[in-house]
Amino acid sequence: MTPQAFCYVFGINGGGGALTDVRVRTTGLAKVVTVAHYRTTNHKKMAKAGPGGRATIPYYISGATPGYKVRVTVSVSKGTRIGSCSTSFTPHR
């Protein structure tokens, strides 16, 4: 069975070291890879979902361009099975 992935952004804040979480729900203990596609760069992070299938990946957005939508792609895998989803956020000052 292919692991499904559901993802969303939580906690969008303004500047000054603001933290935004990308939250993922998938198969328990799946490998999770996120890539935030900023205006001038991409930032990759890896995590592992807990036994209940949840993972939270924090991104500091203080350097992100205000008003520019940041797309986040998420890939999950367990064994040879893979799944994916995407979400986005728009930083504000």
C-alpha positions as CSV (number, residue, x, y, z in Angstrom):
1,M,0.0,0.0,0.0
2,T,1.4,3.4,-1.0
3,P,1.8,5.9,1.9
4,Q,-0.4,8.9,1.5
5,A,0.8,12.3,2.6
6,F,-1.3,15.2,3.8
7,C,0.5,18.5,4.6
8,Y,-0.2,22.0,5.7
9,V,1.5,25.1,7.1
10,F,0.9,26.1,10.7
11,G,2.0,29.2,12.6
12,I,2.8,31.8,10.0
13,N,4.2,34.9,11.7
14,G,5.8,38.1,10.8
15,G,9.5,39.0,10.7
16,G,12.1,38.9,13.5
17,G,13.0,35.2,13.4
18,A,9.5,34.0,12.9
19,L,8.9,30.2,12.8
20,T,6.6,28.4,10.5
21,D,5.8,24.7,10.9
22,V,5.1,22.4,8.0
23,R,3.0,19.6,9.4
24,V,2.7,16.2,7.7
25,R,0.5,13.2,8.3
26,T,1.4,10.0,6.6
27,T,2.2,6.3,7.4
28,G,3.8,5.7,10.8
29,L,7.7,5.9,10.8
30,A,7.9,7.0,7.2
31,K,10.8,9.1,6.0
32,V,9.7,12.7,5.3
33,V,11.6,15.2,3.0
34,T,10.5,18.8,2.6
35,V,11.8,21.4,0.2
36,A,10.8,25.0,0.7
37,H,11.1,26.9,-2.6
38,Y,12.0,30.5,-1.6
39,R,12.4,33.3,-4.1
40,T,16.1,32.9,-4.5
41,T,16.9,29.5,-3.0
42,N,15.6,26.1,-2.0
43,H,15.9,24.7,1.5
44,K,15.7,20.9,2.1
45,K,14.9,19.3,5.4
46,M,14.5,15.7,6.5
47,A,12.6,14.1,9.3
48,K,10.9,10.8,10.3
49,A,7.2,10.5,11.1
50,G,6.4,9.2,14.5
51,P,4.5,5.9,15.1
52,G,1.2,7.7,14.6
53,G,2.4,9.1,11.2
54,R,2.9,12.7,12.2
55,A,5.9,14.9,11.5
56,T,6.5,18.6,12.2
57,I,9.3,20.4,10.2
58,P,10.1,23.9,11.4
59,Y,11.3,26.7,9.0
60,Y,12.6,30.0,10.1
61,I,11.2,32.6,7.7
62,S,12.8,35.8,8.8
63,G,14.9,35.9,5.7
64,A,12.0,35.2,3.3
65,T,10.8,37.8,0.9
66,P,7.6,39.4,2.3
67,G,4.6,38.9,0.0
68,Y,6.4,36.2,-2.0
69,K,4.6,32.8,-1.9
70,V,6.9,30.1,-0.7
71,R,5.9,26.7,-2.1
72,V,6.8,23.6,0.0
73,T,7.0,20.2,-1.6
74,V,6.8,17.1,0.6
75,S,7.9,13.6,-0.2
76,V,7.3,10.6,2.1
77,S,8.6,7.1,1.8
78,K,8.5,3.8,3.6
79,G,10.4,0.9,2.1
80,T,9.9,1.1,-1.7
81,R,6.6,3.0,-1.4
82,I,6.4,6.8,-1.9
83,G,3.8,9.6,-1.6
84,S,3.8,13.3,-1.9
85,C,1.9,16.5,-1.2
86,S,2.6,20.3,-1.3
87,T,1.5,23.4,0.5
88,S,2.5,27.0,0.6
89,F,2.8,30.1,2.7
90,T,3.2,33.8,2.2
91,P,5.5,35.6,4.7
92,H,4.4,39.1,5.9
93,R,6.3,41.8,7.8
